[in-house]
């Protein structure tokens, strides 16, 4: 995903999160993607729903969906967070 595509994606995602009725309408009208199945684990439900929403937004914007664009390494995230700690040398 290019930087401009990511900006468009983030902007639409932000607008949908700010307006719950638009969000419900947007995702209710998605037809070319299969709705995620429910799982017993709430974390799995959240993951499946997030993947569905990301695919739907990409499809709407005409962006090719790549799962790697939406994953973050736990190690990279921890290092990024640790950089802001005081006394880090």
C-alpha positions in Angstrom: 0.0 0.0 0.0 1.4 3.3 -1.0 1.5 6.3 1.3 -1.3 8.1 -0.5 -3.4 4.9 -0.5 -2.8 4.6 3.3 -3.9 8.2 3.8 -7.1 7.6 1.9 -7.7 4.4 3.9 -7.1 6.1 7.2 -9.3 9.0 6.3 -12.3 6.8 5.4 -11.7 4.6 8.5 -11.7 7.8 10.6 -14.9 9.1 9.1 -16.6 5.8 9.6 -15.6 5.6 13.2 -16.8 9.2 13.8 -20.3 8.4 12.4 -21.8 5.1 13.7 -24.8 5.2 11.4 -22.6 5.6 8.3 -20.4 2.8 9.6 -23.3 0.4 10.0 -24.7 1.3 6.6 -21.3 1.0 4.9 -20.5 -2.5 6.3 -24.1 -3.7 5.9 -23.9 -3.0 2.2 -20.7 -4.9 1.5 -21.6 -7.7 -0.8 -18.5 -9.1 -2.4 -16.8 -10.1 0.8 -18.0 -12.9 3.0 -19.0 -11.8 6.5 -16.7 -13.2 9.2 -17.9 -16.2 11.1 -18.3 -15.9 14.9 -15.6 -17.6 17.1 -15.7 -18.7 20.7 -12.8 -16.4 21.5 -13.5 -12.7 21.7 -10.0 -11.9 20.4 -10.6 -14.1 17.3 -13.9 -12.3 16.7 -12.2 -8.9 16.9 -9.4 -10.1 14.6 -11.9 -11.5 12.0 -14.0 -8.4 12.1 -11.0 -6.1 11.7 -9.8 -8.1 8.7 -13.3 -7.9 7.1 -13.5 -4.2 7.7 -10.0 -3.6 6.3 -10.9 -5.7 3.2 -14.2 -3.8 2.7 -12.5 -0.4 2.9 -9.7 -1.4 0.5 -12.3 -2.8 -1.9 -14.3 0.4 -1.8 -11.3 2.6 -2.4 -9.9 0.3 -5.1 -6.8 -0.6 -3.1 -5.4 -4.1 -3.3 -5.7 -5.7 0.1 -2.5 -7.1 1.5 -2.6 -8.5 5.1 1.0 -7.4 5.7 -0.1 -3.8 5.4 -2.2 -4.3 8.6 0.1 -6.3 10.8 2.7 -5.0 13.2 5.6 -7.0 14.7 5.3 -7.2 18.5 9.1 -6.8 18.7 9.1 -3.7 16.5 6.2 -2.2 18.4 8.0 -2.8 21.8 11.2 -1.2 20.4 9.3 1.8 19.2 7.6 2.2 22.6 10.9 1.7 24.5 12.5 4.6 22.6 10.4 7.0 24.5 11.4 5.8 27.9 13.5 8.1 30.0 17.1 6.9 30.7 17.3 4.9 27.5 20.9 5.0 26.2 
